[in-house]
Amino acid sequence: MTPKEWLFDSFLLIPEVKNFSLGADINIGTTMSGEGNFYAVPSPNPGNKEAWLTIIESLMCGANTISKAIEEISKIIGKPEIERNLVVMLPYAGINQCKFGMIDGKNLNFSILG
């Protein structure tokens, strides 16, 4: 099938997390607007530096794949009129993470507990 025109102007990259240690908070309750019984239970297994580096590598691979696809399709139907957007999901370091890893000679501790 030959492409004929541009359809998507944005792409969402969400890293695959099944192969490494990266927990997510669990949201419990019925509303997130500050009313009702909503609260978050922090992950017992928050991501560390190694998990983040794995995520970044995965995202860069996905971004490169999208970029190459746009280049190839541009040869067939011409460049898109506007640049394509890339939205990237990055996890935050959990509030229980006291041993994230070393960056710039500092051991990072994101724990609210110290």
C-alpha positions in Angstrom: 0.0 0.0 0.0 1.4 3.4 -1.0 0.8 6.3 1.4 -1.1 9.2 -0.2 -1.2 11.9 2.5 -0.2 12.7 6.0 -2.6 11.5 8.7 -1.0 12.0 12.1 0.7 15.2 13.4 1.7 13.8 16.8 3.1 10.6 18.2 3.1 9.3 21.8 6.0 7.3 23.1 5.3 5.3 26.2 8.2 3.1 27.3 7.7 -0.6 27.8 8.4 -1.4 31.5 8.0 -5.1 31.8 11.6 -6.0 31.5 13.1 -3.9 34.3 12.4 -2.6 37.8 10.1 0.4 37.6 7.1 0.5 39.8 4.2 2.9 39.5 2.1 4.5 42.2 -1.4 2.9 42.6 -4.2 5.4 42.6 -7.1 4.5 44.8 -10.5 6.2 45.2 -13.1 7.9 43.1 -11.8 11.4 42.3 -8.6 13.2 41.7 -9.9 16.7 42.2 -9.0 17.0 45.8 -12.5 15.9 46.9 -13.7 12.5 47.8 -11.6 9.6 48.8 -8.7 9.6 46.3 -5.2 8.9 47.4 -2.0 7.4 45.9 -0.2 4.4 47.4 3.6 4.8 46.6 5.2 2.0 44.7 7.1 -0.5 46.8 9.6 -0.8 43.9 10.4 2.6 42.6 12.6 3.0 39.5 16.4 3.6 39.8 19.0 5.1 37.5 19.4 1.8 35.6 15.7 1.7 34.9 15.7 5.3 33.7 18.6 4.7 31.4 16.7 1.7 30.0 13.7 3.9 29.4 15.8 6.6 27.7 17.4 4.1 25.4 13.9 2.7 24.6 12.5 6.1 23.9 15.5 7.1 21.7 15.0 3.9 19.7 11.3 4.7 19.2 12.0 8.4 18.3 14.6 7.3 15.7 12.2 4.8 14.2 9.5 7.5 13.8 12.1 10.0 12.4 13.2 7.4 9.8 9.6 6.6 8.8 8.8 10.3 8.3 11.9 10.6 6.1 11.0 7.6 4.0 7.3 8.7 3.6 8.5 12.2 2.7 10.3 10.8 -0.3 6.9 9.4 -1.5 4.4 12.1 -0.7 6.5 15.1 0.1 7.4 16.7 3.5 4.6 17.4 5.9 3.4 21.0 6.0 4.0 21.2 9.7 6.6 19.4 11.9 5.4 16.2 13.6 5.1 16.4 17.4 6.6 13.8 19.7 5.1 13.4 23.2 7.2 11.4 25.6 6.1 9.8 28.9 8.8 9.9 31.6 8.2 8.3 35.0 9.0 10.3 38.1 11.3 9.0 40.7 9.1 7.6 43.5 8.9 9.1 46.9 10.2 5.8 48.4 13.4 5.8 46.2 16.3 6.4 48.6 18.9 4.6 46.3 18.3 6.0 42.9 21.9 5.9 41.8 24.9 8.2 41.4 24.8 11.2 39.0 27.6 13.8 38.8 29.3 12.2 41.8 26.2 12.5 44.0 24.0 9.6 45.3 20.4 10.7 44.7 17.8 10.1 47.4 14.2 11.1 46.4 12.7 9.6 49.5 10.5 11.8 51.7 11.5 9.6 54.6 15.2 10.5 54.3 
